[in-house]
Amino acid sequence: MRAHPAGPLHGAISPPPAAGTPPADLGALDPAVWPRSARRVDGELHLAGKPVTELARAHGTPLFVLDEGDFRGRAADFATAFDGADVHYASKAFLCGQVARWIADDGLHLDACSGNELTVALAAGFPAERIALHGNNKSLVELQLAVDAGIGRIVVDSFDEIDRLVPMAAARVAAGGAPVAVLVRTTVGIEAHTHEFIATAHEDQKFGFSLATGDALTAAVRVIREPALHLAGLHSHIGSQIFDTAGFEAAAHRVVGLLGQVHQATGELLGELNLGGGFGIAYVPDDDPVTPADVARRLRTVVAAECAALDLPVPRLAVEPGRAIAGPGTVTLYEIGTIKPVRLGSGSSGAPPVRNYVSVDGGMSDNIRTALYDADYTCVLANRTSDAAPALCRVVGKHCESGDVLVRDLWLPSDVQPGDLLAVAATGAYCWSMASNYNYLLKPPVVAVREGVATEIVRRQTLSDVFALDAVLANRPAPSPAPDQPAPEHPVGARS
């Protein structure tokens, strides 16, 4: 456990400030962390040429602001670095109709992890042949949807799934269709340097067929011997938010070895190797992610060398950058509501340190990652800059949970006040997509900005949306969305 359940003071723990020394400039925008278009103009944060106070007034807060140029630029960076390979966008990071269309237009492939993600992509017009379906427990309905839609790849994850898929594939072949193309997901036994909950290639977890036990080879042989299935290749994924390429290189070494085992056992030369992804991004200035060009060079080198050693042709590569496309280009805007100074200790030896609990109008319902993964984030005062002395702060939400923390420890100007705007960087991946209605808070909208123009690509959820699911409340009127409500007591950006 990180601390005593009731908090560090109750556990007789003396908690030193974890935020380090205050930076020289509390309003600085590290280009490694913030969207590529982020600028200060007269002290105010601008994203893609749009001032944040204008965005907050027009769309309310909390608000996800997506820099379209950043998003599509990072997609292009991966496509260029992996030219000749297939780059898959991760639907689970963030998916809506507009994002699916951008990814389609930019020539990338797309991963879906559920039938509903697949349905959203197809409804947006995404080419079915460029979609892969993941998941450790795909239902009969999900598999049938994938087969009927003719998606490019189904990544099989268990023997039960192969049993479920074979009759559907056989029915398609009997009707004159092609065999269903699959990849076998291989668990390669790599301990990725990341949080336990997002490491996915060690043996004791729910994904894939174990390489060590021989299940991966057995599954590959089983698929090859099914006439209605086509084993297009192998798949591996070692985790998420990984900075060290050594794990990817070790995984590539082991999966190419499995290619050799399959060839030796069946005579088949598999034509595709999906090495997954999980490439990390910079959430705080100390993070040091690898570049797309660097990871592409290293993976190509390892695969080529391993294939040469086994006298195998080099297969077509595929990668799944995950958050590395969606994450860095989105910022979440919040309005400060309450500021509460809390003394940290008894003060028996000098003045006790003080931490300001800065409460905002969102929280774990729109960003669960800090509570779930101990994730770190960078946050700044957004509607203005300040020369005030730094104050140790903790940015928290408005939920009825002591663990409702967005940024655990940071320095903000000591004159922040209700009505100011805070911006949290790098919230494009796994924030909106993991959002909930806890305490009946509503999911925020997503606004895309480009060259000074803002376009709402996901509208704010309303109470009418929530009431529609309630058997008692479905036919009752609900209040209007937040932007239509009267101005708050502290106008947005009051000090701008």
C-alpha positions in Angstrom: 0.0 0.0 0.0 1.2 3.6 -0.6 0.1 4.8 2.8 -2.1 4.2 5.8 -5.7 3.7 4.6 -6.9 6.8 6.4 -4.0 8.9 5.1 -0.3 9.3 5.9 -0.8 11.4 9.1 -3.0 8.6 10.7 -0.2 6.1 9.9 2.3 8.2 11.8 4.1 8.9 8.5 5.8 12.2 8.0 5.1 12.9 4.3 7.8 15.1 2.7 6.5 17.1 -0.3 6.8 14.8 -3.3 6.7 17.7 -5.8 10.4 18.4 -5.6 11.7 22.0 -5.7 9.5 24.6 -7.4 10.4 25.2 -11.1 11.7 28.6 -12.1 8.6 29.2 -14.2 5.4 27.9 -12.8 3.6 28.5 -16.1 6.2 26.9 -18.4 4.9 24.6 -21.2 7.4 21.8 -21.7 7.2 20.9 -25.4 7.8 17.3 -24.7 4.6 17.2 -22.6 2.1 19.7 -24.1 0.5 19.6 -27.5 2.7 20.9 -30.3 0.5 24.0 -30.8 0.5 25.0 -27.1 1.5 28.6 -26.5 1.2 31.4 -23.9 -0.3 34.6 -25.4 -0.4 37.5 -23.0 -0.1 34.9 -20.2 -3.0 32.8 -21.4 -2.8 29.3 -22.7 -3.7 28.9 -26.4 -4.2 25.6 -28.2 -4.0 25.5 -32.0 -4.5 29.3 -32.0 -7.6 29.2 -29.6 -7.5 30.8 -26.1 -8.6 28.4 -23.4 -10.9 31.0 -21.7 -12.9 31.3 -25.0 -13.1 27.5 -25.2 -14.3 27.2 -21.6 -16.9 29.9 -22.1 -18.3 28.3 -25.3 -18.2 24.7 -24.2 -18.1 24.7 -20.4 -15.7 22.7 -18.1 -14.5 20.1 -17.6 -13.5 20.1 -21.3 -11.2 17.9 -23.4 -9.5 20.0 -26.0 -7.9 17.9 -28.8 -5.2 19.5 -31.0 -6.1 18.0 -34.4 -2.7 18.9 -35.9 -0.9 17.2 -33.0 -3.0 14.1 -33.2 -2.7 13.6 -37.0 0.9 14.7 -37.0 1.8 11.9 -34.6 -0.1 9.4 -36.7 1.9 10.5 -39.7 5.1 10.2 -37.7 4.4 6.5 -37.0 3.3 5.9 -40.6 6.5 7.4 -41.9 8.8 5.6 -39.4 7.1 2.3 -40.1 6.8 2.7 -43.9 5.9 -0.7 -45.4 4.4 -1.9 -42.1 0.9 -1.6 -40.8 0.3 1.0 -38.0 -2.8 0.3 -35.9 -4.6 3.0 -34.0 -5.9 1.9 -30.6 -9.6 2.5 -30.4 -9.5 1.9 -26.6 -7.4 5.0 -26.1 -10.0 7.2 -27.6 -12.5 6.6 -30.3 -15.3 8.6 -31.9 -16.7 9.0 -35.4 -14.4 11.9 -36.3 -11.3 10.1 -35.0 -12.2 7.0 -37.0 -12.4 9.1 -40.1 -9.1 10.9 -39.5 -7.4 7.5 -39.0 -9.0 6.1 -42.1 -8.1 9.2 -44.2 -4.5 9.0 -43.0 -4.1 5.4 -44.1 -3.7 3.7 -40.7 -5.2 0.5 -39.5 -7.4 0.3 -36.4 -7.6 -2.0 -33.4 -11.0 -2.7 -31.7 -11.2 -4.4 -28.4 -15.0 -5.0 -28.3 -17.9 -5.5 -30.6 -19.1 -1.9 -29.8 -15.7 -0.4 -30.7 -15.9 -2.4 -33.9 -19.4 -1.1 -34.6 -18.4 2.5 -34.0 -15.5 2.2 -36.5 -17.7 0.5 -39.1 -20.5 3.1 -38.6 -18.0 5.9 -39.2 -17.1 4.3 -42.5 -13.7 2.8 -41.5 -12.6 0.1 -44.0 -13.3 -3.3 -42.5 -10.2 -4.8 -44.1 -8.0 -2.5 -42.0 -9.5 -3.5 -38.6 -8.2 -6.0 -36.1 -10.4 -7.3 -33.3 -8.7 -8.0 -29.9 -10.1 -9.3 -26.6 -9.6 -12.1 -24.2 -13.3 -13.0 -24.0 -14.9 -12.3 -27.4 -18.6 -13.3 -27.4 -20.4 -15.2 -30.1 -22.1 -12.0 -31.1 -18.8 -10.1 -31.4 -17.1 -12.9 -33.4 -20.1 -13.1 -35.7 -20.0 -9.4 -36.2 -16.3 -9.5 -37.2 -16.9 -12.4 -39.5 -19.9 -10.9 -41.2 -18.1 -7.5 -41.6 -15.1 -9.1 -43.2 -12.6 -7.4 -40.9 -8.9 -7.8 -41.7 -7.8 -9.8 -38.7 -9.2 -11.5 -35.6 -6.6 -11.9 -32.9 -7.4 -15.2 -31.3 -6.7 -15.3 -27.6 -7.8 -18.8 -26.3 -8.7 -22.3 -27.4 -12.3 -21.6 -26.4 -12.3 -18.7 -28.9 -11.0 -20.9 -31.7 -13.8 -23.4 -30.9 -16.3 -20.5 -31.1 -14.9 -19.1 -34.3 -14.5 -22.3 -36.4 -18.3 -22.9 -37.1 -18.8 -19.2 -38.1 -15.8 -19.3 -40.4 -17.0 -22.6 -41.9 -20.4 -21.2 -42.6 -18.8 -18.2 -44.4 -16.6 -20.5 -46.5 -19.6 -22.7 -47.3 -21.4 -19.6 -48.6 -18.6 -18.8 -50.9 -16.6 -16.5 -48.7 -12.9 -16.6 -47.9 -11.4 -18.3 -44.8 -11.3 -16.0 -41.8 -7.8 -14.5 -41.3 -6.5 -14.7 -37.7 -3.4 -13.9 -35.7 -2.4 -16.0 -32.7 -1.7 -13.8 -29.7 1.5 -15.0 -28.0 2.4 -14.4 -24.3 6.2 -14.2 -24.6 7.2 -14.0 -20.9 8.6 -10.5 -20.9 8.3 -8.4 -17.7 7.7 -4.9 -19.2 8.9 -2.0 -17.1 5.5 -0.5 -16.5 2.6 -0.6 -14.0 1.5 -4.1 -13.1 -2.1 -3.5 -14.4 -0.9 -2.6 -17.9 1.9 -5.2 -18.3 0.4 -7.9 -20.5 3.2 -10.3 -21.6 4.2 -12.0 -18.3 2.9 -15.5 -17.8 0.4 -15.0 -14.9 -2.3 -12.9 -16.6 -5.3 -13.3 -18.8 -4.1 -12.5 -22.4 -2.8 -14.8 -25.1 -1.2 -18.2 -25.5 1.9 -19.0 -23.5 5.1 -19.5 -25.4 6.8 -21.2 -22.5 4.2 -23.9 -22.1 3.9 -24.6 -25.8 0.3 -23.4 -26.0 1.2 -20.8 -28.6 2.6 -23.4 -31.0 -0.3 -25.7 -30.3 -2.8 -22.9 -31.1 -0.9 -22.0 -34.3 -0.9 -25.6 -35.5 -4.6 -25.9 -34.6 -5.5 -22.8 -36.7 -3.4 -24.0 -39.7 -5.3 -27.3 -39.7 -8.7 -25.6 -39.8 -9.7 -25.2 -43.4 -12.0 -22.3 -42.6 -9.3 -20.3 -40.9 -6.2 -18.6 -42.3 -3.3 -18.1 -40.0 -2.0 -14.8 -41.3 0.7 -14.4 -38.6 1.5 -14.0 -34.9 0.8 -11.2 -32.4 2.6 -10.1 -29.3 2.0 -7.2 -26.9 4.1 -6.7 -23.8 2.2 -3.8 -22.1 1.6 0.0 -22.1 3.5 3.2 -21.3 6.9 1.6 -21.9 10.0 3.7 -22.5 12.7 1.0 -22.7 12.9 -0.6 -26.2 14.7 -3.6 -24.8 11.5 -5.3 -23.9 10.2 -4.9 -27.5 13.4 -6.3 -28.9 13.3 -9.3 -26.6 9.7 -10.0 -27.5 10.5 -9.7 -31.2 13.3 -12.2 -30.7 11.0 -14.7 -29.1 8.1 -14.3 -31.5 10.4 -14.8 -34.5 11.6 -17.9 -32.8 7.9 -19.1 -32.7 7.7 -18.3 -36.5 10.5 -20.8 -36.9 8.8 -23.4 -34.7 5.6 -23.1 -36.8 7.6 -23.5 -40.0 9.4 -26.5 -38.7 6.2 -28.2 -37.4 3.9 -27.4 -40.4 6.0 -26.1 -43.3 4.0 -22.9 -43.2 5.8 -19.5 -43.6 3.7 -17.0 -41.8 3.6 -13.6 -43.6 2.8 -11.2 -40.7 4.3 -10.3 -37.4 2.4 -7.9 -35.1 4.7 -6.7 -32.4 2.1 -4.7 -30.5 3.1 -1.4 -29.0 2.4 0.4 -25.8 5.1 3.0 -26.5 5.2 5.5 -23.7 4.5 9.3 -23.8 5.7 12.2 -21.6 3.2 12.9 -18.9 5.8 14.9 -16.9 9.0 16.6 -18.0 11.2 13.7 -16.6 9.6 11.1 -18.9 11.8 10.2 -21.9 9.8 8.3 -24.5 11.5 6.7 -27.6 10.8 8.3 -30.9 8.8 6.4 -33.6 11.9 6.4 -35.9 14.1 4.9 -33.1 11.7 2.1 -32.2 11.1 1.3 -35.9 14.8 1.1 -36.5 15.5 -1.2 -33.6 12.5 -3.5 -34.2 13.4 -3.9 -37.9 17.0 -4.7 -37.0 16.1 -7.3 -34.5 13.5 -9.0 -36.7 15.8 -9.0 -39.7 18.6 -10.5 -37.7 16.4 -13.2 -36.1 14.8 -14.2 -39.4 18.3 -14.4 -41.1 19.5 -16.7 -38.2 16.5 -19.0 -38.8 16.7 -18.8 -42.6 13.1 -17.3 -42.7 11.8 -14.5 -45.0 11.2 -11.3 -43.1 7.4 -11.0 -42.5 5.4 -7.9 -42.9 5.4 -6.0 -39.6 2.6 -4.4 -37.8 2.7 -2.2 -34.7 0.1 -0.7 -32.3 1.4 2.7 -30.9 -1.5 3.0 -28.5 -1.5 6.2 -26.5 1.4 7.6 -28.4 -0.9 8.9 -31.1 -3.9 10.0 -29.0 -2.4 10.9 -25.7 -0.1 14.0 -26.1 -2.4 16.2 -28.1 -5.3 16.6 -25.7 -5.6 18.8 -22.7 -8.3 18.8 -20.1 -9.6 22.2 -18.8 -11.1 22.5 -15.3 -12.4 25.4 -13.3 -11.2 25.8 -9.7 -14.0 25.8 -7.2 -12.6 25.4 -3.7 -9.1 25.8 -2.3 -8.4 24.3 1.1 -5.0 24.7 2.9 -4.1 21.6 4.9 -1.3 21.5 7.5 1.0 18.5 7.1 2.0 17.7 10.7 1.8 19.0 14.2 4.3 21.8 13.8 6.4 20.7 16.9 9.6 21.4 15.1 9.1 24.7 13.2 6.1 25.7 11.0 4.4 22.6 9.5 4.3 22.5 5.7 1.0 23.3 4.1 -0.6 21.6 1.0 -3.4 23.4 -0.8 -6.1 21.1 -1.9 -7.3 22.7 -5.1 -10.7 21.3 -6.1 -11.9 21.4 -9.6 -15.2 20.6 -11.3 -14.3 17.2 -12.6 -12.2 14.4 -11.2 -12.0 10.6 -11.2 -15.1 10.5 -13.4 -13.2 12.0 -16.3 -9.6 10.8 -15.4 -9.4 7.6 -13.3 -5.8 7.0 -14.2 -4.2 8.7 -11.1 -6.4 6.7 -8.8 -6.1 3.5 -10.8 -2.4 3.5 -11.8 -0.8 6.2 -9.6 -0.4 8.1 -12.9 1.5 11.3 -12.9 0.3 14.4 -14.8 1.5 18.0 -15.5 -0.8 20.8 -14.7 -0.6 24.6 -15.1 -2.7 27.7 -14.4 -4.2 28.3 -17.8 -6.1 31.5 -18.0 -3.2 33.7 -16.8 0.4 33.6 -15.5 1.4 34.8 -12.1 4.5 36.1 -10.3 3.1 34.9 -6.9 5.3 32.6 -4.8 4.9 28.8 -5.4 2.5 26.8 -3.2 2.5 23.1 -2.7 -0.8 21.8 -4.1 -2.8 18.7 -4.8 -5.4 18.9 -7.6 -8.5 16.9 -6.6 -11.9 16.4 -8.0 -15.4 16.8 -6.5 -16.2 13.1 -6.0 -17.0 11.6 -2.6 -13.7 9.7 -2.5 -10.4 10.7 -0.8 -8.7 9.0 -3.7 -10.3 11.4 -6.1 -6.9 12.9 -7.1 -5.9 14.3 -10.5 -2.4 15.6 -9.8 -1.0 14.3 -6.6 1.8 16.9 -5.9 2.7 20.0 -7.8 3.5 23.7 -7.5 1.0 26.3 -8.4 1.1 30.1 -7.8 -0.1 30.9 -4.3 -2.7 33.3 -5.7 -4.8 30.7 -7.6 -8.4 31.3 -6.7 -11.9 30.0 -7.5 -12.8 30.8 -11.1 -9.3 30.2 -12.4 -8.7 27.6 -15.1 -6.4 24.7 -14.7 -5.1 22.7 -17.7 -3.9 19.1 -17.3 -1.7 17.9 -20.2 -1.6 14.6 -22.1 -5.1 13.4 -21.3 -6.0 12.2 -24.8 -5.7 8.5 -24.1 -7.7 6.5 -21.6 -9.4 9.5 -20.0 -12.6 10.2 -21.9 -12.8 6.5 -22.9 -12.6 5.4 -19.2 -14.9 8.1 -18.0 -17.9 7.3 -15.8 -21.0 8.9 -14.3 -19.8 8.4 -10.7 -21.8 10.7 -8.4 -23.9 11.3 -11.6 -21.3 13.6 -13.0 -21.7 13.9 -16.8 -19.0 12.9 -19.4 -17.3 16.1 -20.8 -17.4 17.0 -24.4 -14.4 16.7 -26.7 -13.5 19.8 -28.9 -11.0 19.5 -31.7 -9.1 22.7 -32.5 -7.2 23.5 -35.6 -5.8 26.8 -36.9 -8.0 28.8 -34.4 -11.2 26.9 -35.2 -12.9 24.8 -32.6 -15.3 21.9 -33.5 -17.2 19.8 -31.0 -16.6 16.2 -32.0 -18.2 14.7 -29.0 -20.9 16.7 -27.2 -21.3 17.0 -23.5 -23.5 14.3 -21.9 -26.7 15.6 -20.5 -28.9 14.5 -17.6 -31.5 13.7 -20.3 -29.1 11.1 -21.7 -28.8 9.6 -18.2 -32.5 9.8 -17.4 -33.2 7.9 -20.7 -31.7 4.8 -19.1 -33.7 5.0 -15.9 -37.0 3.2 -15.8 -38.5 5.8 -13.5 -37.0 9.0 -14.9 -37.0 8.2 -18.6 -40.1 10.4 -19.3 -39.2 13.2 -17.0 -37.6 16.5 -18.2 -34.0 17.1 -17.2 -32.0 20.3 -16.9 -30.2 21.7 -20.0 -26.5 21.0 -20.7 -23.9 23.0 -18.8 -23.2 25.6 -21.5 -26.9 26.6 -21.4 -27.0 27.1 -17.6 -26.6 30.5 -16.0 -23.0 31.8 -15.5 -21.3 30.4 -12.4 -20.7 32.4 -9.3 -17.0 32.8 -10.3 -16.9 33.5 -14.0 -14.6 31.3 -16.0 -11.1 32.9 -16.2 -12.1 35.7 -13.9 -8.5 36.8 -13.4 -7.5 36.6 -17.1 
